[in-house]
């Protein structure tokens, strides 16, 4: 498998995620207070929004990389 197919597949996945979910979301835990055995944590929800037009362009770019044949120079 060449680098071209790996990059194309990765672009297709990123494009689909951005179009279906509007971006990437994750939860991060932070320690607020840490006094000996007493510990208080909080969860922070983070979002990396990706506009639909960018997601569509990334998806199309990935498909183009996967479908178009490789030009070989002689």
C-alpha positions in Angstrom: 0.0 0.0 0.0 1.5 3.3 -1.0 1.5 6.6 0.9 -1.0 7.9 -1.6 -3.7 5.4 -0.6 -3.1 6.0 3.1 -3.4 9.7 2.7 -6.5 9.3 0.5 -8.2 7.0 3.0 -7.4 9.4 5.8 -8.8 12.3 3.9 -12.0 10.3 3.2 -12.4 9.5 6.9 -11.8 13.1 8.0 -14.3 14.4 5.4 -17.0 11.9 6.4 -16.6 12.7 10.1 -16.7 16.5 9.5 -19.8 16.1 7.3 -21.7 13.7 9.6 -20.9 15.1 13.0 -19.8 18.7 12.2 -16.3 18.1 13.5 -14.4 16.3 16.3 -15.5 16.2 19.9 -13.7 14.9 22.9 -13.8 15.1 26.7 -10.8 16.1 28.8 -10.5 15.5 32.5 -8.8 18.1 34.6 -7.8 18.0 38.3 -9.1 21.1 40.0 -8.0 20.4 43.6 -5.4 17.9 44.8 -4.8 18.1 48.5 -3.3 14.9 49.8 -5.9 12.1 49.5 -8.6 14.6 48.5 -8.9 15.1 44.8 -11.5 17.0 42.8 -11.8 16.6 39.0 -13.9 18.2 36.3 -14.7 17.2 32.8 -14.3 19.7 30.0 -15.9 19.1 26.6 -14.0 20.3 23.6 -15.0 20.7 20.0 -13.0 21.1 16.9 -15.6 22.4 14.4 -15.0 21.8 10.7 -17.2 23.8 8.2 -19.2 21.6 5.8 -17.6 23.1 2.7 -14.1 22.1 4.0 -15.4 18.6 4.9 -16.8 18.2 1.4 -13.5 19.4 -0.2 -11.5 17.0 1.9 -13.8 14.1 1.1 -13.6 14.8 -2.7 -9.8 15.2 -2.5 -9.5 11.8 -0.8 -11.7 10.1 -3.4 -9.7 11.7 -6.2 -6.4 10.3 -4.6 -8.0 6.8 -4.3 -9.6 6.7 -7.8 -7.2 8.4 -10.3 -4.5 6.3 -11.7 -0.8 7.0 -11.0 1.1 8.6 -13.9 4.4 6.9 -14.6 7.1 8.7 -16.4 9.2 6.8 -18.9 
